[in-house]
Amino acid sequence: MEWYIWIALGVICMILEVFSPAFFFFSLGVGAIVAGFFPFGVYVQLIVFAIATSITFFFMKRFAKAVFRKDRVESNVYALVGKKGTVTKEITPQKVGAVKVESEEWRATASAEEETIPIGSIIKVVAIDGNKVIVVPQNKEE
């Protein structure tokens, strides 16, 4: 096969990778581009394509695991989960209260529907619900 066909296939695969971020088309694209540099016949090019694609896929898989690892530190509002704070406005079943967590004031509700948490109580944030934090009293961690 002509070298420019392999290069064109490689470029097309690279463009497809933009729309499918799984590193699959990237590996195929690298394999096709490398195969385009071997003018020794179709069978040699296919073998080079398979080897180059496999090697690239192996290294891209390791790279993807490092980049997309699961043990990331939570950020933004989700970093509040597990933090302790103080109730600044009583939390009752009928109305939303307020808590202060790390010098920021947040709207809060209790995790138990029938629970009232008085002002000054120490709480722990257990979840986030929109712009509110869901809390439990410190002596009653779940």
HUFEN-V260785 format. One record per residue. N is the residue number from 0. SS is DSSP state (alpha for helix, beta for strand, coil for the rest). OMEGA is omega in whole degrees, 0 to 359 (none if undefined). Layout:
n->N ss->SS omega->OMEGA
n->N ss->SS omega->OMEGA
//
This chain:
n->0 ss->coil omega->182
n->1 ss->coil omega->184
n->2 ss->alpha omega->184
n->3 ss->alpha omega->176
n->4 ss->alpha omega->178
n->5 ss->alpha omega->180
n->6 ss->alpha omega->179
n->7 ss->alpha omega->177
n->8 ss->alpha omega->178
n->9 ss->alpha omega->179
n->10 ss->alpha omega->178
n->11 ss->alpha omega->178
n->12 ss->alpha omega->178
n->13 ss->alpha omega->178
n->14 ss->alpha omega->177
n->15 ss->alpha omega->180
n->16 ss->alpha omega->179
n->17 ss->alpha omega->182
n->18 ss->alpha omega->181
n->19 ss->coil omega->188
n->20 ss->coil omega->179
n->21 ss->coil omega->181
n->22 ss->coil omega->179
n->23 ss->alpha omega->181
n->24 ss->alpha omega->177
n->25 ss->alpha omega->179
n->26 ss->alpha omega->177
n->27 ss->alpha omega->180
n->28 ss->alpha omega->178
n->29 ss->alpha omega->179
n->30 ss->alpha omega->180
n->31 ss->alpha omega->180
n->32 ss->alpha omega->178
n->33 ss->alpha omega->180
n->34 ss->alpha omega->179
n->35 ss->alpha omega->180
n->36 ss->coil omega->180
n->37 ss->coil omega->184
n->38 ss->coil omega->185
n->39 ss->coil omega->179
n->40 ss->coil omega->185
n->41 ss->alpha omega->183
n->42 ss->alpha omega->177
n->43 ss->alpha omega->179
n->44 ss->alpha omega->178
n->45 ss->alpha omega->178
n->46 ss->alpha omega->178
n->47 ss->alpha omega->178
n->48 ss->alpha omega->181
n->49 ss->alpha omega->181
n->50 ss->alpha omega->181
n->51 ss->alpha omega->178
n->52 ss->alpha omega->180
n->53 ss->alpha omega->180
n->54 ss->alpha omega->180
n->55 ss->alpha omega->180
n->56 ss->alpha omega->179
n->57 ss->alpha omega->181
n->58 ss->alpha omega->178
n->59 ss->alpha omega->178
n->60 ss->alpha omega->178
n->61 ss->alpha omega->178
n->62 ss->alpha omega->181
n->63 ss->alpha omega->178
n->64 ss->alpha omega->179
n->65 ss->alpha omega->183
n->66 ss->alpha omega->185
n->67 ss->coil omega->182
n->68 ss->coil omega->185
n->69 ss->coil omega->185
n->70 ss->coil omega->178
n->71 ss->coil omega->176
n->72 ss->coil omega->179
n->73 ss->coil omega->180
n->74 ss->coil omega->181
n->75 ss->alpha omega->185
n->76 ss->alpha omega->182
n->77 ss->alpha omega->176
n->78 ss->alpha omega->180
n->79 ss->alpha omega->182
n->80 ss->coil omega->181
n->81 ss->coil omega->180
n->82 ss->coil omega->177
n->83 ss->beta omega->180
n->84 ss->beta omega->182
n->85 ss->beta omega->178
n->86 ss->beta omega->179
n->87 ss->beta omega->175
n->88 ss->beta omega->186
n->89 ss->coil omega->178
n->90 ss->beta omega->179
n->91 ss->coil omega->179
n->92 ss->coil omega->184
n->93 ss->coil omega->183
n->94 ss->coil omega->180
n->95 ss->coil omega->177
n->96 ss->beta omega->179
n->97 ss->beta omega->177
n->98 ss->beta omega->175
n->99 ss->beta omega->180
n->100 ss->beta omega->180
n->101 ss->coil omega->176
n->102 ss->coil omega->176
n->103 ss->beta omega->179
n->104 ss->beta omega->182
n->105 ss->beta omega->170
n->106 ss->beta omega->185
n->107 ss->beta omega->171
n->108 ss->beta omega->179
n->109 ss->beta omega->180
n->110 ss->coil omega->176
n->111 ss->coil omega->185
n->112 ss->coil omega->185
n->113 ss->coil omega->188
n->114 ss->coil omega->173
n->115 ss->coil omega->180
n->116 ss->beta omega->185
n->117 ss->coil omega->178
n->118 ss->coil omega->178
n->119 ss->coil omega->180
n->120 ss->coil omega->174
n->121 ss->beta omega->182
n->122 ss->beta omega->173
n->123 ss->beta omega->179
n->124 ss->beta omega->181
n->125 ss->beta omega->180
n->126 ss->beta omega->176
n->127 ss->beta omega->177
n->128 ss->beta omega->183
n->129 ss->coil omega->179
n->130 ss->coil omega->178
n->131 ss->beta omega->172
n->132 ss->beta omega->176
n->133 ss->beta omega->188
n->134 ss->beta omega->170
n->135 ss->beta omega->175
n->136 ss->beta omega->184
n->137 ss->alpha omega->180
n->138 ss->alpha omega->185
n->139 ss->alpha omega->181
n->140 ss->coil omega->180
n->141 ss->coil omega->none
//
